Amino acid sequence: MLSRIAQLPLHSYTFECIYVQIGSLAHSTSLCSDCLTHRLILCLRDEDTIQINQQSFTTVQGSCMFLAPDSNIECKDTTTEPIYYEASFYIFARGEQQPCREPIESLPYNIWLHPTPLSSILEYIQYMLRFFDSHKASPIHAVHSEIEINHFRSNLFLQQWILACIESKTKRSADLFSSALEAVQHTVDYIHQYYQKPITVEDLLHLSGVGRWKYIRLFQQLTGKKPLDYITDIRINRAKDLLRLSNHSIKEIAHYVGFKDEYYFSRRFSQSTGVPPRQYTYRYHRTPPSLPHHRYSLAPRIVATGNTLGDLLSLGIQPIGASLTVIRDQVIYQQQLLDISDIGTYGEPEQIARLQPDLIIHEYTTDEVSVALARIAPTFVIYRHDPAHIRLRAIANWIGQGRQADQWLSLHQQQSVQVWKDCIPIKQGETALVIIQIDGDLFVMGGHGFALTIYQPFAFCPPPAVSQMIQQQIPYLAINWDDLERYASDRVFLLVDRDATSLEYLHQLTHSPAWKRLQIQSPFHLHITESKWNFDDPITREHLLSVLPNILKVTF
């Protein structure tokens, strides 16, 4: 049980910054704080796995975490790249001479927090870094006015960072989930997206913010299963697809779907299906049907150029090469890209030839490129401006999975209707604009990407200028800030990345004279979400439906 001092309200404490550093966990396999030092870390990279007091966490760029005294961080990653900022600080309760030795109730320890604006927090940290680096040899409490003032300012910046973290948790609880059931549903969606990664019940509890007993009850209400059983079922079902449709070994498939141990995978697979994986493969492995002579039968070595990768993955086909240069860090299925070689933004013939493919699924750019690729291997051409459903059907029919594609499209349409029916009320004829910021440029979306999901007969209508783009088959259009008035709508969906530069751009845009003029001319609801949703492959669209209600509920 926490002591009286640890249960005081937040305003009863003062925070004294002791040190700030930037580094890689590879510099030390185990980082421990002492019995007085509290810490706050900010992650600089995605997808690193760290262990805090023997519990595994996956980092997210820009996320922060409070660590209690005596916390232990371990990481086997050997990277020498900087992956985190860390501030060490003391907490003093009012009237006490000694720092608090235990966690205080006011700080949310050991959960990821997502404070904003990140650009301001990074400025605070940079200032603190400069201060502590420049005064390593000087006692902080020396009677020197400049040092004292700068140390005082560092303490203020630390408190700003702490406050932003606390507010992000409060806002998340209040805005992101209107009920505990929604919070638990969010973790179900998380499992579907990240089933290949290590997931514990503790991870899901932290993600939802719901108490253990209540969480388990609501999870079973939603899924009919306990969390770990549900995760295992997801992995087994994905493994069944791969055993039927791929030529990967059982060991490779086990690791791919999230099992560390091939033998444990085999045992759980047998319990679930009644047969071992090898026997299941013999019984159900599908040899592609014979196709007409102008098509090419399903090949184990496929290269995909352009935006066809997500379609292939959704059909259970993993190519050996794809255009990853731009999308690698943007798509939601990043874990499925680990064994795929990058062939360049547009598919460089030299890089493709080195992979020795049996088939190239090529998004048309020029006749010259198409001819060059056809010299390497049989080539199936997709036209980049084709609607998503036409593209998916074309690829599926080519590899003998047309029926699966039709079933998915039909089911997705039904799910889409239901999601919109359950969402916030939409007035007839209500318009919506989708804009995305990429590398400092602003684009209006036509009928592709995120817009494909919201421009539906039962959802939003595009504004007149966007309707023109769709009729002319223009997927997107670069615009200046002053052009925004042409696209006035009832709602604006603004898609941005989570890095500091993009968030700073977002701040500048939404405080610009052009933005204010647009608000005066045509007041609108603003929804801000991540640019990873601006893809229209089945994997992204399916996950987007699950988070769409939350996106619509939060306006700025």
Secondary structure, 3 states (H helix, E strand, C coil): CCCCHHHCCHHHEEEEEEEEEEECHHHCCEEECCCCCEEEEEECCCCCEEEECCEEEECCCCCEEEECCCCEEECCCCCCCCCEEEEEEEEEECCCCCCCCCCCCCCCECCCECCCCHHHHHHHHHHHHHHHHHCCCCCCCCCCHHHHHHHHHHHHHHHHHHHHHHHHHHHHHHHHCCCHHHHHHHHHHHHHHHCCCCCCHHHHHHHHCCCHHHHHHHHHHHHCCCHHHHHHHHHHHHHHHHHHHCCCCHHHHHHHCCCCCHHHHHHHHHHHHCCCHHHHHHHHCCCCCCCCCCCCCCCCCEEECCCCHHHHHHCCCCCCEECCCCCCCCCCCHHHHCCCEECCCCCCHHHHHHCCCCEEEEECCCHHHHHHHHCCCCEEEECCCCCHHHHHHHHHHHCCCHHHHHHHHHHHHHHHHHHHHHCCCCCCCCEEEEEEEECCEEEEECCCCHHHHHECCCCEECCHHHHHHHHCCCCEEEECHHHHHHHCCCEEEEEECCCHHHHHHHHHHHCCHHHHHHHHHCCCEEEEEEHHHCCCCHHHHHHHHHHHHHHHHCCC
